[in-house]
């Protein structure tokens, strides 16, 4: 057997070897990018209340499963299937990374035959380009996951499954065709290398539509009788440690996300470009985290990890459009701008528009994504561009690219918000979108998912031994009065337990003694 295999074996020529190396690299990046699903899961579950933890986890698990089926059945066909129109379908995928012709049956890729037939690619029929399909699906699954955080704690499970199918199987694939297929009307005009717009802005706009049509959580916004204004009330997540761990996994996942989008490492130019993309991603994360953390310290006198988390993620989101055409020093600027874009949208949503996005998912992906789309028109280095006329304004560009990038932002937003808005409006009209008030107050885990995520409860004696006395007394006060808002400093006074009529009873959300600023700031959560 061994001798026969050796006789049949042949040495790959340079072109075939380059093809194998490139696609092995892309496949590995796809595996690593899949960890983004784990990162999103932990980030979200840490940012919601414990009574909804199982709901968040099952939604993220099913998001990966449902989006895989939808993208296999029709999503990939809508993005890259047979057809030559500028809106949907196509014959050549992402020329300029690695040319992957999927329309003809006798073409080559780096000199190696790619077994395809003229096909629409529904159910992946007619293509053996499985590596490309897998890597593209990871991006599609990421787009669908973004919406999960925006509709957390009050969205019905059936609605989640429906919009995951629509987002990963239709809304996102159509955008892919526009920007990354040679027949798309944005192809060659808009710069969006790994998707500040196509992935993050599109997902963020859908998240905005979802949170708008779903409405805020019970108790999120209250009328201030003294000022007559509507003010946000913080609803803190139950586990900052899980959120931080999720953020670190996402931090890692962005490296293969941006590096793999180049599709080419089997040359000096390819490996250098890939390495530069990784460095730009890292530096943007660093500057975004540091800048927003310092802002939080200045504004709220607190080293809040939520600011660092959202800053680093916002910085990386903002790099995606031009990560392949930036010098390393520009990454520091992009990271700061991306973090600023996140904060601005999050503040506006909470304090002006009164849109409840528990994880600030829309702000992170849409706010930072818009920054990334526009920034490339200023900072793109012509030395790294196939078409030097697309150079950024600060590198001698004439501003034409700024017009294209702005056009891309408008088109992305209009498509994603418009189509997803119609879908969410329809789900709302059918009564399929939001759970009842009773279920929301009870928690999704008990009603939807066969029990709490943390079913083990400490008895009174154990709690008295393991918790400070004031915590036990506060719990007793809540049981007796039915009030779960007790002002700091009024928990215990002279051994008395505050009652409903006691002047000590205040308006602080239970468990948030260190986070009383939320009515005047964004609820950073863990986007």
C-alpha positions in Angstrom: 0.0 0.0 0.0 2.8 2.4 1.0 4.7 1.7 -2.2 1.7 2.2 -4.4 1.0 5.6 -2.7 4.6 6.6 -3.3 4.4 5.7 -6.9 1.2 7.7 -7.4 2.5 10.7 -5.4 3.8 13.7 -7.3 5.6 16.8 -6.3 3.4 19.9 -6.4 4.6 22.7 -8.6 5.0 26.2 -7.1 1.5 27.4 -8.1 -0.2 24.3 -6.6 1.9 24.5 -3.4 1.0 28.2 -3.0 -2.7 27.3 -3.4 -2.5 24.6 -0.8 -0.6 26.8 1.7 -3.0 29.7 1.2 -6.1 27.6 1.6 -4.7 25.7 4.6 -4.1 29.1 6.2 -7.7 30.2 5.5 -9.1 26.9 6.9 -7.1 27.3 10.2 -8.2 30.9 10.5 -11.8 29.7 10.0 -11.4 27.3 12.9 -10.0 30.0 15.1 -12.6 32.5 14.1 -15.3 30.1 15.2 -14.1 30.8 18.8 -15.8 34.2 18.3 -19.1 32.4 19.0 -17.7 31.3 22.4 -16.5 34.9 23.1 -19.9 36.4 22.2 -21.7 33.9 24.4 -19.6 34.6 27.5 -19.7 38.3 26.9 -23.4 38.4 26.6 -24.2 36.0 29.5 -22.0 38.1 31.8 -23.9 41.2 30.8 -27.4 40.0 31.5 -29.1 39.0 34.8 -28.7 35.5 36.1 -32.3 34.6 35.4 -31.6 34.8 31.6 -28.2 33.1 31.4 -29.3 29.8 29.9 -31.4 31.7 27.3 -28.3 33.6 26.1 -26.2 30.4 25.9 -28.8 28.4 23.9 -29.4 31.3 21.6 -25.7 31.5 20.7 -25.4 27.8 20.3 -28.4 27.7 18.0 -27.2 30.7 16.1 -24.1 28.8 14.9 -26.3 25.8 14.0 -29.1 27.6 12.3 -26.8 30.0 10.4 -24.8 27.1 9.1 -27.9 25.4 7.6 -29.2 28.7 6.1 -25.9 29.7 4.6 -25.5 26.2 3.1 -29.0 26.1 1.7 -29.2 29.5 0.1 -26.9 32.1 1.7 -23.8 31.2 -0.2 -25.7 31.1 -3.4 -27.1 34.6 -2.8 -23.6 35.8 -2.2 -21.5 34.0 -4.8 -23.7 31.8 -6.9 -24.1 31.8 -10.7 -25.4 35.0 -12.1 -24.1 38.3 -13.4 -26.3 41.0 -11.9 -25.0 43.7 -9.4 -27.5 42.9 -6.7 -27.4 39.2 -6.0 -25.5 36.2 -7.3 -22.1 36.2 -9.0 -19.3 34.4 -10.7 -16.0 35.6 -9.3 -15.4 35.8 -5.6 -13.2 38.5 -4.0 -10.7 39.2 -6.7 -7.8 41.0 -5.1 -7.5 38.6 -2.2 -7.3 35.3 -3.9 -9.3 35.0 -7.2 -11.8 32.2 -6.6 -13.7 31.7 -9.8 -16.7 29.5 -9.0 -18.6 29.8 -12.3 -16.5 28.0 -14.8 -15.6 24.3 -14.7 -12.2 24.6 -16.3 -10.5 27.5 -14.4 -7.5 27.3 -12.1 -6.6 28.8 -8.8 -2.9 29.6 -8.4 -2.5 27.1 -11.3 -4.4 24.3 -9.5 -7.7 23.1 -10.8 -10.7 24.1 -8.8 -13.5 21.6 -9.3 -16.6 23.5 -9.9 -19.4 23.5 -12.4 -21.7 26.3 -13.6 -24.2 26.3 -10.7 -26.3 28.6 -8.5 -24.7 26.8 -5.5 -27.9 26.4 -3.6 -27.2 23.6 -1.0 -23.6 24.0 -2.2 -24.4 21.9 -5.3 -21.8 22.4 -8.0 -18.8 23.5 -5.9 -16.0 21.9 -4.0 -14.7 25.1 -2.7 -15.5 24.0 0.9 -12.7 26.0 2.5 -14.0 29.2 1.2 -17.6 28.3 2.1 -16.5 27.6 5.7 -14.6 30.8 6.2 -17.4 32.8 4.6 -20.0 31.1 6.9 -18.0 32.2 10.0 -18.5 35.8 8.9 -22.2 35.2 8.3 -22.6 33.6 11.7 -20.9 36.6 13.4 -23.3 39.0 11.8 -26.3 37.1 13.1 -24.8 36.9 16.6 -24.5 40.6 16.9 -28.3 41.0 17.2 -28.5 38.7 20.2 -27.1 41.2 22.7 -29.5 43.9 21.5 -32.7 41.9 22.1 -31.5 40.1 25.2 -33.8 39.3 28.1 -37.2 39.8 26.4 -37.0 38.3 22.9 -39.0 35.1 22.2 -36.8 32.1 21.2 -38.8 31.4 18.0 -38.2 35.0 16.9 -34.5 34.5 17.4 -34.4 31.5 15.2 -36.3 33.3 12.5 -34.1 36.3 12.3 -30.9 34.2 12.5 -32.0 32.5 9.3 -32.9 35.8 7.6 -29.7 37.6 8.6 -27.3 34.8 7.8 -29.2 33.5 4.8 -30.3 36.6 3.0 -29.5 40.1 4.5 -25.7 39.5 4.9 -25.1 37.4 1.8 -26.6 40.0 -0.5 -24.2 42.6 1.0 -21.4 40.2 0.4 -22.2 40.1 -3.2 -22.3 43.9 -3.5 -18.8 44.4 -2.0 -16.8 41.2 -2.5 -18.1 39.8 -5.8 -16.8 41.3 -9.0 -20.3 41.8 -10.3 -21.4 43.7 -7.2 -22.1 47.4 -7.6 -19.7 48.3 -4.7 -16.9 46.1 -5.8 -13.7 47.9 -6.6 -15.2 51.2 -5.4 -15.7 50.9 -1.6 -12.8 49.7 0.5 -14.1 47.2 3.2 -11.4 44.5 3.6 -12.8 42.4 6.4 -16.1 44.1 7.0 -16.3 47.2 9.2 -19.3 47.8 7.0 -20.4 44.5 5.5 -20.2 42.6 8.8 -20.3 45.0 11.7 -22.4 47.9 10.3 -24.9 45.5 8.8 -25.2 43.5 12.0 -25.3 46.7 14.1 -28.1 48.2 12.0 -30.1 45.0 12.4 -29.5 45.1 16.1 -30.8 48.7 16.2 -33.9 47.7 14.4 -34.5 44.7 16.7 -34.1 46.7 19.9 -36.2 49.5 18.6 -39.2 47.4 17.6 -38.9 45.1 20.6 -39.0 48.0 23.0 -37.0 48.5 26.3 -36.9 46.0 29.2 -39.4 46.6 32.0 -38.0 49.3 34.3 -35.2 50.4 32.0 -36.5 53.9 31.5 -38.5 55.9 34.2 -40.1 59.3 34.3 -38.3 61.6 36.8 -41.2 63.5 38.5 -38.9 66.3 39.5 -37.4 67.1 36.1 -40.2 65.6 33.9 -37.6 63.8 31.9 -37.2 60.1 30.9 -34.1 58.7 32.5 -32.3 55.4 32.1 -32.0 53.0 35.0 -29.1 50.7 35.1 -29.8 46.9 35.0 -26.4 45.4 35.7 -25.2 42.1 34.4 -24.7 39.3 36.9 -21.1 38.3 36.2 -18.4 40.7 35.1 -15.8 37.9 35.1 -17.6 35.9 32.4 -17.9 39.1 30.4 -14.2 39.8 30.6 -13.3 36.3 29.7 -15.6 36.6 26.6 -13.9 39.8 25.7 -10.5 38.1 25.8 -11.7 35.3 23.5 -13.0 37.9 21.1 -9.7 39.8 21.3 -8.0 36.6 20.2 -10.6 35.9 17.5 -10.2 39.2 15.8 -6.6 38.2 14.7 -7.6 35.3 12.5 -10.7 37.3 11.5 -8.6 40.1 10.0 -5.6 38.1 9.0 -7.6 35.3 7.2 -9.5 37.8 5.1 -6.4 38.3 3.0 -6.5 34.7 1.8 -2.8 34.8 0.8 0.4 34.1 2.8 2.4 32.0 0.3 4.6 34.9 -0.8 6.7 37.6 0.8 4.0 40.2 -0.1 1.2 38.0 1.3 2.8 37.2 4.6 4.0 40.8 5.1 0.5 42.1 4.5 -1.0 39.5 6.8 1.5 40.3 9.6 0.8 44.0 9.2 -3.0 43.4 9.6 -2.4 41.5 12.8 -0.2 44.3 14.2 -2.8 47.0 13.2 -5.5 44.9 14.9 -3.5 44.6 18.1 -2.6 48.3 18.3 -6.1 49.5 17.6 -7.4 47.3 20.4 -4.8 48.7 22.8 -5.4 52.3 22.1 -9.2 51.8 22.1 -9.1 50.1 25.5 -6.7 52.6 27.1 -8.5 55.7 25.8 -12.0 54.7 26.9 -10.8 53.4 30.2 -9.1 56.7 30.9 -12.2 58.6 29.9 -14.2 56.5 32.3 -11.7 57.3 35.1 -11.9 61.0 34.3 -15.7 61.1 34.0 -16.7 58.6 36.7 -13.7 58.4 39.0 -13.6 54.6 38.5 -11.4 52.1 36.6 -14.4 50.3 35.0 -13.5 47.2 33.1 -16.6 47.6 30.9 -15.0 50.7 29.4 -11.8 48.9 28.6 -13.7 46.0 27.1 -15.9 48.1 24.8 -12.9 50.3 23.9 -10.7 47.4 22.7 -13.6 45.8 20.8 -14.6 49.1 19.2 -11.1 49.7 18.2 -10.8 46.4 16.4 -14.1 46.7 14.7 -13.0 50.1 13.3 -9.9 48.5 11.7 -11.7 46.0 9.6 -12.3 48.2 6.5 -8.7 49.2 6.1 -6.6 46.8 8.1 -4.7 45.8 5.0 -3.8 49.4 4.0 -2.9 51.0 7.3 0.5 51.8 8.7 1.0 50.6 12.3 0.9 54.2 13.8 -2.4 54.8 12.2 -3.9 51.8 14.1 -3.5 53.8 17.3 -5.6 56.6 15.9 -8.2 54.2 14.5 -8.5 52.5 17.9 -9.3 55.8 19.6 -11.8 56.8 17.0 -13.5 53.4 17.0 -13.9 53.6 20.8 -15.3 57.1 20.5 -17.8 56.0 17.9 -19.0 53.3 20.2 -19.4 55.6 23.2 -21.2 58.3 21.2 -23.9 56.0 19.8 -24.3 54.2 23.2 -24.8 57.5 25.0 -27.3 58.7 22.4 -29.3 55.5 22.5 -29.6 55.6 26.2 -30.0 59.2 27.0 -31.6 60.7 23.9 -33.4 58.0 21.9 -34.3 55.8 24.8 -33.5 52.6 22.9 -32.6 49.7 25.2 -29.7 47.7 23.9 -28.6 45.6 27.0 -25.2 44.8 25.6 -24.7 47.9 23.5 -24.2 45.6 20.6 -25.5 48.1 18.0 -23.2 50.9 19.3 -20.2 48.6 19.3 -20.7 47.3 15.8 -22.5 50.1 14.0 -20.9 53.1 15.7 -17.4 51.7 15.4 -18.2 50.2 12.0 -19.1 53.6 10.6 -15.9 55.1 11.9 -14.0 52.3 10.3 -15.7 52.8 6.9 -15.0 56.5 6.9 -11.5 56.3 8.4 -10.1 54.4 5.4 -10.9 57.3 3.1 -8.4 59.4 5.2 -5.7 56.9 6.2 -5.3 54.4 3.3 -1.7 54.2 2.2 -1.4 54.0 -1.6 1.6 51.8 -1.3 -0.7 49.0 -0.1 -3.5 49.6 -2.6 -4.0 47.8 -5.9 -5.4 51.1 -7.2 -3.4 54.1 -5.8 -6.2 56.5 -6.8 -8.1 55.2 -3.7 -5.4 56.7 -1.4 -6.6 58.4 1.7 -6.9 62.1 2.0 -3.9 62.3 4.4 -1.8 60.5 1.8 -2.6 62.7 -1.1 -6.0 61.4 -2.1 -8.5 63.8 -3.8 -11.4 62.9 -1.5 -13.3 60.8 -4.1 -12.9 57.7 -1.9 -14.6 59.6 0.9 -17.6 59.8 -1.3 -17.6 56.1 -2.1 -17.1 55.2 1.6 -20.0 57.4 2.7 -22.1 55.9 -0.1 -21.3 52.5 1.2 -22.3 53.4 4.8 -25.7 54.7 3.6 -26.4 51.7 1.4 -25.3 49.2 4.1 -27.5 50.9 6.7 -30.5 51.4 4.5 -30.5 47.7 3.4 -29.9 46.1 6.8 -32.2 48.4 8.9 -34.9 48.4 6.2 -35.1 44.7 5.6 -34.6 43.6 9.2 -37.0 46.4 10.4 -39.7 44.9 8.2 -39.0 41.5 9.6 -39.1 42.6 13.2 -42.2 44.7 12.6 -43.9 41.6 11.2 -42.8 39.4 14.1 -44.2 42.1 16.5 -47.5 42.2 14.7 -47.8 38.4 14.9 -47.1 38.5 18.6 -44.0 36.3 18.0 -41.3 38.8 19.0 -41.6 39.7 22.7 -42.3 37.6 25.7 -45.1 38.5 28.1 -44.5 40.7 31.1 -44.9 37.8 33.4 -42.2 35.8 31.6 -39.8 38.7 31.4 -40.1 39.3 35.2 -39.8 35.6 36.0 -36.8 35.2 33.7 -36.4 33.3 30.4 -34.6 30.4 31.9 -37.4 29.2 34.1 -40.1 29.6 31.5 -38.3 28.7 28.3 -35.4 26.5 29.3 -36.4 24.1 32.1 -35.0 25.9 35.1 -32.4 28.3 36.2 -28.7 28.3 35.1 -27.6 28.4 38.7 -30.1 26.1 40.5 -28.0 25.5 43.7 -29.3 27.9 46.4 -27.6 28.5 49.8 -29.8 28.0 52.9 -30.1 30.7 55.5 -27.4 29.3 57.9 -24.9 28.9 55.1 -25.6 32.4 53.8 -25.1 33.9 57.3 -21.7 32.3 57.5 -20.6 33.2 54.0 -22.0 36.7 53.5 -21.6 39.9 55.5 -24.4 40.7 58.0 -25.6 43.7 56.0 -26.2 41.6 52.9 -28.4 39.2 54.8 -30.3 42.0 56.4 -30.8 43.7 53.0 -32.2 40.5 51.6 -34.5 40.3 54.6 -35.6 43.9 54.0 -36.4 43.1 50.4 -38.5 40.1 51.4 -40.5 42.1 54.0 -41.1 45.3 52.0 -41.2 44.0 48.5 -38.7 46.8 47.5 -35.6 45.8 45.7 -34.2 49.3 45.6 -32.4 50.4 48.8 -30.2 53.5 49.0 -26.6 53.0 49.9 -26.1 54.1 53.5 -29.7 53.3 54.3 -29.3 49.5 54.3 -28.9 49.3 58.0 -29.2 52.2 60.4 -29.2 51.7 64.2 -30.0 48.1 63.6 -33.3 49.0 61.9 -34.5 47.5 58.6 -35.9 50.1 56.3 -39.6 49.8 55.4 -41.6 51.2 52.5 -42.4 54.2 54.6 -39.0 54.7 56.0 -37.2 57.9 54.9 -34.0 55.8 54.5 -35.5 53.9 51.6 -34.0 55.2 48.4 -33.9 54.6 44.7 -30.7 52.6 44.1 -30.9 49.5 42.0 -30.0 46.6 44.3 -26.5 45.3 44.0 -25.2 48.4 42.2 -23.6 50.5 45.0 -20.5 51.0 42.9 -22.4 51.9 39.7 -24.8 54.7 40.6 -23.8 56.8 37.6 -25.9 55.1 35.0 -28.7 57.7 34.9 -26.1 60.2 33.6 -24.0 57.9 31.5 -24.3 55.0 29.1 -24.9 51.6 30.6 -21.7 50.2 29.3 -22.7 46.5 29.7 -20.5 44.2 27.8 -21.2 44.7 24.1 
